[in-house]
Amino acid sequence: RPDADALSALAGNRPLPAWSGFKMAWLRRYAPEAYANAVHLLVVKDFVNLRLCGEVATDPSESSGSFLCDAATGRWSEALTDALGVERSKLPEIVGASSVIGRIGNEVANRTGLAVGTPVVAGSGDMMCQLLGSGFADSGRVALVTGTASIVALAADEPSPDLRVMNLRSATGNWARFGIADAAGVSLRWFMDQFCGAASDPGELREAFDRLTKEASAVGPGAGGLLFFPYLLGERTLGTDKSRASFVGATLSHQRPHFVRAVLEGIALEDRRSLECVCPEGFEGPVRCTGGGATSSLWNQVRADVFGHPVQTLTATEGGLQGAAILAGVGAGWYADAAAGANDVVRVAQTWQPGPAAAEVYNRVFRTFCAVHDVLGPEWQRWDEGSPG
């Protein structure tokens, strides 16, 4: 649409298929009967809350990720709902993430074992709970959520004006400016499955991961000149969905440990690209790292060296559960607000300091990584599923 830029500025985000408003518009176009019969259009957690207490509501993290909400006012926008063709009457009311929206009744208590009268809190999106569980409360805090995808986020007082950066209201009410590498941990899993023998048992996976990272630790920073570009699922922040993954710089001297280290480094280098986009003026302090990918000492040291900042892990490895519990605690009256709850329960487990020599190597590697990326980028636009253009 010719007014896409104006609508993006209003929503605080560029149009993306991830935003829930576009899914609603898809339903209206391709499943018109389902759309017409729907009384409310809800994301999953809000539907669960409806079943628990019979109340319809959503929170600012979900509404800000819909492309239907005015970023400045925090209210549903008529201009955006009209643009996507979504009826305002089908949208829930927006309440605070720690607001009590209802209580457990007799029927639900009988079916679930929950006590009658238990308060139901609106809650927040999974990523926002994960960030809250990392202590993501004060503006200027930087966090890295490492799982299947890798999310680099900055706590800020307002959304980023850079439309390459995505913005969501955080669980504490400020903004999370963030970038995503969609194929982070999944790149390592892909490499393990394809070249090291597939493993499905969690114990076997853990052993395989530990064995491979131990091999990679014997290789120095820079993986002997081997680069990995982690675009198995394309790029969301600083590229396009046509981007493809690649190893660049391989020679006969490279062995499996080099390739494993290159995968770990490539994901960290991509995270640094997002970090520089999210924090164009730099930042102070450590990067709080949470999620399954935060359990590797080697990977955390690589991150610290690549970022040039300390990396911290936390005592609670399941940050999303802890973040949700903090919001429940606010609703129950245990904490004055989510920030107070985070400050009370979030604890640092370990800190990795950047090594000056390794950081200097990675500064050179990062410049090469960006240069090669920018050469390959235009070529991916002509790539046709395994058949170069």
Salt bridges, closest charged atoms under 4 A:
ASP3 OD2 - ARG1 NH2 2.92
ASP46 OD1 - LYS45 NZ 2.59
ASP59 OD1 - LYS45 NZ 3.03
GLU93 OE2 - ARG88 NH2 3.04
GLU107 OE2 - ARG111 NH1 3.73
ASP162 OD2 - ARG164 NH2 2.80
ASP182 OD1 - ARG236 NH2 2.81
ASP193 OD2 - ARG189 NE 3.04
ASP210 OD1 - ARG206 NH2 2.86
GLU215 OE2 - ARG256 NH2 2.65
GLU235 OE1 - ARG273 NH1 3.21
GLU235 OE1 - HIS373 NE2 3.07
GLU265 OE2 - ARG261 NE 2.87
GLU270 OE2 - ARG273 NH1 3.06
GLU276 OE2 - ARG272 NE 3.16
GLU360 OE2 - ARG364 NH1 3.87
ASP374 OD1 - HIS373 ND1 3.02
GLU379 OE2 - ARG382 NH2 2.62
GLU385 OE2 - ARG244 NH2 2.99
